[in-house]
Amino acid sequence: MSTIKDMTKTHNWSGQKLVTADHMLFDAPREKHFMTGSEVLKEAVKRCTVDASVSYPITPQSEAAHLIGELWAEGYVGTYFRGENEFGVMSEVAGCAMAGARTITTTSGPGTLRAMENFPQWSGTRIPCQLVLMARGINSPLTIQPDNLEVTFMLETGCQIWYAENVQELFDMSIAAFVVAEKPDVHVPIVTVCDGFFVSHTRESVMLPADDIALFPYEPYKSPLPPIDSETPPGRFLRDPFVMKSNYISYATHASWQFEVRSAVERSRPYAKHFLNGLVHVTGDADAEIAFVTCGTASNQAKEAQRDLAKQGVKSKVIKLRTIRPFPTEELLAELDGVKHIFIPEFNVVGWLEKEVKEALYKKHDAEIVGGPRVAGGMSLPSEAILKEVFEHINVEGA
Amino acid sequence: MANQGPAYYSPYPAATYEGVITPPEGKALLLSDVVDEEVAMREIAKVMLTKENATIFPGPQVLYGFNEEAKKKATLIKEMAEVLNAKMIPMYDYRPKYPKIDAEVEINPNHPNLTIWHNNIKAAIFIGVHCHYANVALKIVRSETDCYTIAICGLSGHEDAMATLRDQHSSELEKFIKIAKEVKAELGK
């Protein structure tokens, strides 16, 4: 059972010393470990003074949800319980967060869609909860392998969306995610995505700070809406069922509310830039005319292709997007200066990233944009496939 | 009806869509310019002292005495209203009003334009309003009125206001009142 103690000004309920996110992410000494994405998410949650976690830990999702349950048993997480299904889980996450709890859950593919109605409701109620989405595609047929089709359904929910390439990024992002989501002028949910199986189930080297430190707790009274609190006067006048009162409000209210949620995502830019060391990361030749625009594990494969092209004397670079919402248009345009050919390798059949890039660059950049190669349903994306796509579209000198 | 503001009826474009976001710590925002806090305070005082029917809209965070800081702020806001020759109309409840609000004496974030139109308010300070409701209201006011909006915020500020101060606690309000008195004397008001 939990060994929860009282919170003090310097230590949390499990006795961990409270530190800032800057200390945790940039200054604290780290040691090398060898872990799966699920295991590393447990380590991140352990260091985040998490009040609540709710899950529907079905097979064959990742182990992450039950590992967070172990953290509750070990006394690191305030409360943990299981929903009846994903819709229930996401609704219960909303309840926890509205009551002022730092809350996390994790899901993937089909569960994401079952819970779908909740995500715009999360952002509309300005809760700063975190969903770790270990993408594995949408039924049917069933896939338990990497495929990030579900991300396309999340794009317009009003949530922030960050994308981790590997286990290390998943650890760092899922800690920073709480801090950015909880900023008073942001305060909308955050979806931290990684590719299922490749990241969730695969063991990699990862550098972790000691587990005797943890983030300061969430301060719900700095929320842009007061938390549910019947004993504190302003709270009584909030959390009224706004949607049920639609007959009594102006249409402008609803429009303004929606723009406000999206404005909140925009306000996350400077914070995300700080904690992620920029909204895009670039590998390869700065003056290349060929660029791969990627996110997640497609970045890894594109980097492999970039190295192969370099061996053949062809300059290229990989521009990895670390945030999808907000979309890093300005940063992408800056990195595309001089680029003539853009390739967008993806782990899904619809090419949602290609659509995002094309929309962002429309009338702003004249490079040819090639949406591909694409794989799905658990197929791997070998660098040879990426090179083939490049050579089919352009005649590169030295190839 | 008042003249239409820069964004006309729809709350679009919101300021963030024009690349304007909340000011960094220690700074303030005047329209799209990041400025020193004192510069913004002087401009706010000048606007409030010179525009027609200047009004302060205090919200629940300063209307209810749930802690000592709230009580202190409330006292300072009364003093601020006197210095600025401003009226006060409270935003005491965020719930939409049925069948309609009394625009003479109250303002509601779901239709703040009604109060501004009714009272012909040309400059207004939002203070003590929870950030989300302030932002929802400011977007509507920005799009449907020609009122110069000012947000004095205890947290990160509001880019949809025409002037915003951030991290404003009782000590900062005392500083603002001092500056407002100076500006008032300069203007001979």
Contacts between the chains, C-beta under 8 A, distances in Angstrom:
chain1	res1	chain2	res2	distance
A	126	B	132	5.3
A	183	B	156	7.1
A	184	B	131	5.9
A	184	B	155	4.0
A	184	B	156	5.1
A	185	B	21	7.8
A	185	B	22	4.7
A	185	B	131	6.8
A	185	B	155	6.9
A	185	B	156	3.7
A	185	B	157	7.2
A	187	B	131	7.8
A	187	B	132	7.7
A	222	B	155	6.0
A	223	B	130	7.7
A	224	B	130	5.9
A	224	B	131	3.5
A	224	B	132	3.8
A	224	B	133	7.9
A	224	B	135	7.4
A	224	B	155	7.8
A	225	B	130	5.6
A	225	B	132	4.9
A	225	B	133	7.4
A	226	B	130	6.0
A	232	B	66	5.4
A	233	B	60	6.7
A	233	B	64	3.7
A	233	B	66	5.1
A	234	B	60	3.8
A	234	B	61	5.9
A	234	B	64	6.1
A	234	B	66	7.3
A	234	B	130	6.9
A	237	B	60	6.0
A	237	B	92	7.6
A	237	B	93	4.9
A	237	B	94	5.3
A	237	B	95	6.3
A	238	B	94	6.0
A	238	B	130	7.3
A	240	B	94	7.3
A	240	B	95	4.6
A	242	B	96	7.9
A	245	B	95	7.1
A	245	B	96	4.8
A	248	B	96	4.1
A	248	B	97	7.1
A	248	B	98	4.9
A	248	B	110	7.7
A	249	B	96	4.6
A	249	B	110	4.4
A	249	B	111	7.1
A	250	B	110	6.4
A	250	B	111	5.0
A	250	B	140	7.5
A	252	B	9	7.3
A	252	B	10	7.6
A	252	B	11	6.1
A	252	B	111	7.6
A	252	B	113	7.6
A	252	B	140	4.9
A	252	B	143	7.1
A	252	B	144	6.8
A	253	B	96	7.5
A	253	B	109	7.7
A	253	B	110	4.3
A	253	B	111	6.9
A	253	B	136	6.5
A	253	B	140	6.9
A	255	B	10	6.2
A	255	B	11	5.2
A	255	B	12	7.3
A	256	B	11	4.1
A	256	B	135	7.9
A	256	B	136	4.8
A	256	B	137	7.8
A	256	B	139	4.0
A	256	B	140	5.1
A	256	B	143	7.9
A	257	B	136	5.4
A	259	B	11	5.2
A	259	B	12	6.1
A	259	B	14	4.3
A	259	B	17	7.7
A	259	B	139	5.9
A	260	B	14	7.2
A	260	B	132	6.7
A	260	B	135	4.7
A	260	B	136	5.4
A	260	B	139	6.4
A	262	B	14	7.6
A	262	B	16	7.5
A	263	B	14	5.0
A	263	B	15	7.3
A	263	B	16	3.9
A	263	B	17	7.6
A	263	B	135	7.0
A	263	B	159	7.6
A	263	B	160	7.7
A	266	B	16	3.9
A	266	B	17	7.6
A	266	B	21	6.3
A	267	B	16	6.6
A	267	B	21	5.0
A	267	B	22	5.9
A	267	B	156	7.9
A	267	B	159	7.9
A	269	B	21	7.1
A	270	B	21	7.3
A	270	B	24	7.6
